[in-house]
């Protein structure tokens, strides 16, 4: 179907009604801009603009496809620089920092697409951000979740003001891409991580629109590493975050350095809690690679024109700061790589939490009431946007590690039975490993044996998640040829631990990749166990231990299955691999 006549008619109508209609700018103005930022275009506009920018500015822009979605759409990226460096090799040879900015990971939150094209055009025309593209390479992905973008309708975001129609939060396969960075289930994420592996961006910016309450603050800027990750690089992360926030404040915004979600849903008085997101999220994933990740959240109850303006201002501030400080930050990132490669045996934080320490902040909200709802019966908050009000709220922003694990001294070993699946994950992330050509016999290892495993009660992103309690212990094991050795001595050591430490929040184990290891598959019939137990009780030491357990543990004493299992565990038929995490750790690298 030829959409151009219809598109021309729409643009003509918008031109007649918009209060301030821009010039066509050589075909580089978006449908959103022509509509006064009331509407947003479909994905065919992204394809057209990508190509048009490249034709209009051949010395500064390249239009490329870096993947294909499950529904067969191209994933577009604009490579932009006034340095002539349009390949990763050229950027590295010239020491140029690379900034990757993406819109539409949640395609209903589409501010980034329209703001990005606007900021890019203004820069190339010399109207804004002068000098920024002379000192870096910009990778602009207008829409990450392309198939979700084309699930286009009104009210796809019912708690968001504008645009008139928008895309959908999840992909055509119903994945939330901003939960997929570590597990990388989706073709879209695999394509994005391949792009990241090729270009190794110093700075990664993920443009969103938040949900939540009604208040005056219009944007939040969160960066990692700041609270977590490499302590040295967190100084650069803090400088970048604070620099963007200061630039936005100078332009009239009310920016926040934390995600404005109440501790208690729908209750402003409960205040806020800062933290470090697990690496399933963009900004924390990039921090695992010793690079700078930024999450931008404009506020959904601000009108679309305002949100696009704020996002455009954010993009220009990001580019300006990377241009001015990028080479120094690159040096700090390389130093973080070196520290990561030398982390063997040292404690590494894998998860974080806010402490109970709180401070009171002045927060710009609106007058509100909390009364029972005649509809739901629940206590509901109702805001009066005609009455701005200063809220004095608690903020818990002292963030500390909640899970710290000593890194292995040499690395991890993945047995052949799991090598293919794990190698695929490692390849997606660009992690170094090698296969063992010869078997290792009775090798000293560290093995993790779970004392408790709890499977999630429902599906999460198509997985049954698993929570493990237990510890690493010294053992000896036979390691067959064909096993993978994953050295800890590499720049991505934090990412290695995020994947392979069983208790890490987004590890392969946490996402259910090894659930079979924690399922008991062989059993002793009760009548057989009774006979075995009676025979074992002839051993006075076993009888004394059993009697002691009966007296000390009322729950055990009242549980027939647990009492029989006491003896089954001591029988030679007991599965020694039950609750044994399949991945091992080594103190010495195999030859």
MARZA-941335 format. One record per residue (C-alpha): residue in three letters; x, y, z. Coordinates in steps of 0.05 Angstrom, whole numbers, plus 5000, padded with zeros to 4 digits. Example, Ala and Ser with C-alpha at 12.3 -4.5 7.8 and 13.67 -1.06 7.14 Angstrom:
<marlos>
ALA524649105156SER527349795143
</marlos>
This chain:
<marlos>
UNK500050005000UNK502650704982UNK502151115046UNK504951755017UNK498352074994UNK495251945063UNK501452205097UNK501352835055UNK494052945074UNK495552865148UNK501353345144UNK497153855107UNK491753815161UNK496753875217UNK500054475183UNK493354825182UNK491854705256UNK498654715292UNK500055355329UNK507355365307UNK508754945245UNK516154855229UNK519154885160UNK520154225126UNK527654275138UNK529353865076UNK524753305098UNK528253235165UNK522553485210UNK518452945242UNK510952845239UNK511052995313UNK514453665301UNK509453845246UNK503653685293UNK506254125348UNK508353495385UNK501353225389UNK502652605348UNK508352135334UNK509851785268UNK509851045251UNK516150645240UNK516350775165UNK518051495185UNK524251245223UNK526550875161UNK525451485117UNK528751975165UNK534751515175UNK535951505100UNK534352245091UNK539152475145UNK544652055112UNK543252365044UNK542753075072UNK549253025113UNK553652505078UNK559852745114UNK556652655183UNK551252115181UNK550751385162UNK544250995164UNK545050255181UNK540949655201UNK543649255259UNK538448715266UNK531548445246UNK525648375293UNK521347745300UNK516148065254UNK521448215202UNK522648955211UNK529649265206UNK532749555269UNK535650225249UNK541550605277UNK544251275256UNK551851325262UNK553352065270UNK560052425275UNK563553015244UNK570252665252UNK569552195193UNK569751585240UNK563951155219UNK566550475241UNK568550205309UNK575650115284UNK576050835262UNK573251085328UNK578250665368UNK584050885324UNK582451615338UNK580951515411UNK573851785403UNK568651645457UNK562351315431UNK555451505459UNK549551045445UNK542651365455UNK536450945447UNK529051105446UNK522950655450UNK525450055489UNK518450125516UNK515150355452UNK509350715485UNK514551155519UNK516751465453UNK519352155473UNK526451945456UNK525051815382UNK522052495367UNK526852865414UNK532852505385UNK531252685313UNK530053405334UNK536553465373UNK540453135317UNK537653595264UNK538854215306UNK546054005318UNK547453865245UNK544354535226UNK548854875276UNK543155115319UNK544754715382UNK550254295412UNK555754605371UNK562254225374UNK559453605407UNK559753155346UNK566853375329UNK569352995391UNK565252355393UNK561251845354UNK553751825367UNK549751195355UNK542451385355UNK537350815356UNK530651175349UNK526450565367UNK529249945400UNK522649565408UNK520549625335UNK514949105334UNK511949395397UNK512250085365UNK507749845309UNK502549585357UNK499750285351UNK493450545386UNK490551065432UNK490950935507UNK496650425502UNK499350845559UNK493051045598UNK497051405652UNK500951835603UNK499152505570UNK500652445496UNK502052315441UNK495152175413UNK497251465393UNK503351065412UNK506350375411UNK506249815463UNK510849675522UNK513048975502UNK515448625439UNK511448205391UNK513547605434UNK511147985496UNK518148085525UNK519848695565UNK526548885534UNK528649275596UNK528748625635UNK532748255582UNK539848535584UNK543147965621UNK538747375600UNK538347635528UNK532547195506UNK530147645449UNK532847745378UNK532348495391UNK536848465452UNK541747995419UNK542248495362UNK543249075410UNK548648715449UNK552148545384UNK552049295369UNK554849435438UNK560248905431UNK562449205364UNK562549935385UNK563949885460UNK560350545476UNK563150935534UNK556251225549UNK549450875540UNK543051285548UNK536250955554UNK530351435544UNK523751275580UNK517451585609UNK515951405681UNK509351195712UNK506851385780UNK503851955820UNK502352675799UNK507553195818UNK511453775787UNK518253455776UNK518953305702UNK524952845694UNK529452375733UNK536752215714UNK539851585742UNK546851355726UNK550950745743UNK556250655766UNK554551165820UNK552150745879UNK554850085852UNK559949805804UNK567150025800UNK568550535854UNK573550925812UNK568850975752UNK563151185797UNK566451875802UNK565551965727UNK558451705733UNK556852205787UNK560052775747UNK555952585685UNK549352525724UNK550353175761UNK552453535698UNK546153335661UNK541753515721UNK545054195726UNK544054335652UNK536754145656UNK535654565718UNK538655165682UNK533355065627UNK527555075676UNK526654335690UNK525754025758UNK530353425752UNK531352865804UNK537252405816UNK532851815836UNK526851435809UNK520551775837UNK516651155858UNK513751155928UNK516050635978UNK508750465990UNK504750465926UNK500051065919UNK502151365986UNK506252005979UNK507652026054UNK511751386049UNK517151766011UNK522451485965UNK528050975965UNK534151005920UNK537950395899UNK541750015845UNK537549635795UNK539748925779UNK543248835712UNK537048615675UNK536149365668UNK540149785618UNK543950265662UNK546249725711UNK548049235656UNK552649735622UNK555949875689UNK557649125693UNK561849255631UNK565449835665UNK561850355623UNK557050915639UNK549550775636UNK544051295642UNK536651195652UNK532451805633UNK525151825657UNK520852415637UNK514452465678UNK508352155645UNK503452675669UNK507153245634UNK504453385564UNK508053085505UNK510953745478UNK514153885546UNK516853175552UNK519953195482UNK523153865498UNK526153605563UNK528652975529UNK531753395473UNK535253815526UNK537753185560UNK540652905496UNK544353555481UNK546953585552UNK549352865547UNK552952995482UNK556053635508UNK558853295571UNK561552695534UNK564953165484UNK568153565540UNK570052995587UNK569552365545UNK576952245535UNK578352305609UNK572451855625UNK575051355573UNK581651325611UNK577851205675UNK573750645641UNK580250315618UNK582950365689UNK576450025713UNK577649475661UNK584549365690UNK581849335761UNK576448845739UNK581548395707UNK585348375773UNK579248235818UNK581047495832UNK579747325905UNK576948005922UNK569848155947UNK565148375892UNK558248675906UNK552848325865UNK546548655893UNK544849275933UNK539649575980UNK538050236014UNK539250266088UNK534050506138UNK537551176143UNK533051716116UNK533352466105UNK527652946093UNK527153276025UNK522653825999UNK518853535940UNK514453925893UNK507753575889UNK500353765891UNK495153795945UNK491953115953UNK487052715994UNK486951976012UNK479951706020UNK476551026009UNK474350905937UNK467050765924UNK469350355864UNK474849895891UNK473849995966UNK481350135973UNK484550766001UNK485751205940UNK489951835928UNK486752405890UNK491152985867UNK489053705855UNK493653965800UNK491054675810UNK494454705878UNK501954595877UNK504554395945UNK511354255977UNK511653566006UNK516753416060UNK518352686050UNK523352176073UNK528651956023UNK532851336037UNK538851435992UNK544551106030UNK545750495985UNK550149916007UNK551549215980UNK546548686001UNK550248105969UNK557848075965UNK561647465940UNK569147365935UNK571147275862UNK574346605844UNK581846615843UNK582146325772UNK575246265743UNK569145825731UNK568445145699UNK562144955661UNK561444205650UNK560243945579UNK552943785594UNK551644535599UNK557244805556UNK553144945493UNK547745345529UNK552545745572UNK557345875514UNK551546175476UNK550346665533UNK557646835539UNK558246955465UNK552347435466UNK555847855519UNK562747815488UNK565647445549UNK572247075541UNK572546325553UNK575945705526UNK574444965520UNK578544445556UNK581743945508UNK583543445562UNK579943185623UNK581943375694UNK581842835747UNK580242955820UNK581643695813UNK580844145873UNK574744575861UNK569645005897UNK562644725892UNK556145075911UNK551144615945UNK544344915959UNK541344826028UNK534845116003UNK531845255935UNK525445625922UNK522345645853UNK518046245834UNK510546125837UNK509146425769UNK512446565702UNK516947175696UNK518847365625UNK517546645605UNK522046365660UNK520946045728UNK525946415771UNK529846055826UNK532446315893UNK538145915924UNK541145895994UNK547745546004UNK555245656001UNK561445475963UNK565544915993UNK572144575978UNK571443915940UNK574843495887UNK571643355820UNK572943015754UNK572243525698UNK571243205629UNK574343465565UNK569743955530UNK568244355593UNK568645115589UNK573645505630UNK571546235641UNK577346635669UNK575947165720UNK582047555695UNK578347955642UNK575348645637UNK568248365640UNK569447995706UNK563448345739UNK559048105682UNK561947405688UNK560047385762UNK553147685747UNK552047095700UNK555246515737UNK554646665812UNK548446255830UNK545746775880UNK546647385835UNK539847695820UNK540247595745UNK544746995739UNK543346415693UNK541346025755UNK536646575780UNK533046585713UNK531845835718UNK537445605672UNK539545045719UNK532944865753UNK533744125737UNK539644095784UNK535144275842UNK529543785826UNK529843095860UNK528842565807UNK530341895841UNK526641645903UNK526641075952UNK519840785965UNK517440896036UNK517140156053UNK524240086029UNK526540696068UNK523340396130UNK527539766122UNK533740176108UNK532440606169UNK531740016216UNK538239736191UNK541840396199UNK539140486269UNK543439896290UNK549240386283UNK549340726351UNK552241376323UNK546641426272UNK541441266325UNK544241796372UNK544042326316UNK536942136297UNK534442146369UNK537742826380UNK534443106319UNK527642856342UNK528343216408UNK531243856381UNK526743966320UNK519243906330UNK517944026256UNK522543456237UNK519443006289UNK512443136261UNK514443036188UNK514542306166UNK517742466098UNK523342856131UNK524642296180UNK525341786124UNK529642266083UNK534442296142UNK536241576127UNK535541616051UNK540942156050UNK545741676084UNK544441116035UNK548940985975UNK543041095928UNK542441825947UNK543842285887UNK550242655904UNK548743165849UNK541943365878UNK542344105897UNK549344155868UNK550144775825UNK553144505760UNK558345065752UNK564744995792UNK570145495813UNK577645405808UNK583345715846UNK588345535791UNK587245595717UNK587444925679UNK593044835629
</marlos>
